[in-house]
Every structure is written in C-alpha cells, then in structure tokens.
Amino acid sequence: MPRHILNETHIHPAIQSFIADHHRDVVEEVQATLTQHRVVVVGMRQNPVCKAVRKRLSDANIQHHYLEYGSYFSEWRKRNAL
C-alpha cells in the first residue's frame, strides 16, 4: 500500500536529512522483522487493540512476532517514523 507523502521538493533542504533519518533504527527494525516473520504486530503498551489482536492470533494458532514501542504517553515519536 503506497503511502502519500510530501514531495521532497516541498521540504526545506536544511531538514531533509533529519526527516530521512528520523528514528531510522525503528523503521529498519520493523523492516528486518518483516523479512523474518510472516505475521508481525507493531503496537504499544496500554493499547487494548494490540492485546486483542495478539490474543486472537494466539487463539488461532497463528505464529506472530510482536514489536512494542512505548505507550500512549511515551515513545510516540518513534511510532511516528512508521
């Protein structure tokens, strides 16, 4: 699914590298995980939807890998990179 993003020509050159490298480690971790696991859930603490999805996958005997980045109150900037 392509993501609609702002064209680089509309981003000031002084901040292009900041945007490109913004929590790159998180993006690369998710990308690497996707190559190793068929089903990946990316979520956060305190989110009942993430918990319910993981439970349903487990109940259906579907192996999955869970990556957790913060909560409603923390590490939200990391999730923005995704």
C-alpha positions in Angstrom: 0.0 0.0 0.0 1.7 3.2 -1.1 1.8 6.0 1.4 1.1 9.5 0.3 3.9 11.7 1.5 5.0 15.3 0.8 7.4 15.5 -2.2 11.0 16.3 -1.3 10.9 19.4 -3.4 8.5 20.9 -0.8 10.7 20.1 2.1 13.4 22.6 3.0 16.9 21.2 2.3 18.1 22.0 5.8 15.7 19.4 7.4 15.6 16.8 4.6 18.3 14.6 6.3 16.6 15.0 9.7 13.3 13.7 8.2 15.1 10.9 6.3 16.9 9.7 9.4 14.1 10.3 11.9 14.2 7.1 14.1 15.6 5.1 11.2 16.6 2.4 13.6 12.9 1.7 14.3 12.0 1.6 10.7 14.9 -0.7 9.9 14.0 -3.0 12.9 10.4 -3.4 11.6 11.7 -4.0 8.0 14.1 -6.6 9.3 11.4 -8.3 11.4 9.1 -8.5 8.4 11.7 -10.5 6.5 12.0 -13.0 9.3 8.3 -13.5 10.3 5.2 -14.0 8.3 3.0 -12.1 10.8 4.2 -9.0 12.7 2.2 -6.9 15.1 3.6 -3.5 15.8 2.0 -1.9 18.9 2.3 -0.1 22.1 1.7 -0.7 25.8 -1.8 0.0 27.2 -3.4 -0.4 23.7 -6.3 -2.9 24.1 -6.5 -3.4 20.3 -2.9 -4.7 20.2 -3.6 -7.0 23.1 -6.8 -8.3 21.4 -5.0 -8.9 18.1 -2.2 -10.8 19.7 -4.7 -12.9 21.7 -6.8 -13.7 18.6 -3.7 -14.7 16.7 -2.6 -17.0 19.5 -6.0 -18.5 19.8 -6.0 -19.3 16.1 -2.5 -20.8 16.5 -1.0 -18.3 14.2 2.6 -17.6 15.0 3.4 -14.0 15.2 6.1 -11.6 16.4 5.3 -8.5 18.5 7.2 -5.3 18.5 6.3 -2.7 21.1 7.2 0.9 21.0 6.2 2.9 24.1 2.7 3.7 25.3 0.2 6.5 24.9 2.5 8.7 26.9 6.0 7.6 25.7 8.0 7.0 22.6 5.2 8.3 20.4 7.8 10.0 18.2 9.3 6.6 17.4 6.0 5.4 16.2 5.6 8.5 14.0 8.5 7.2 12.0 6.4 4.2 11.0 
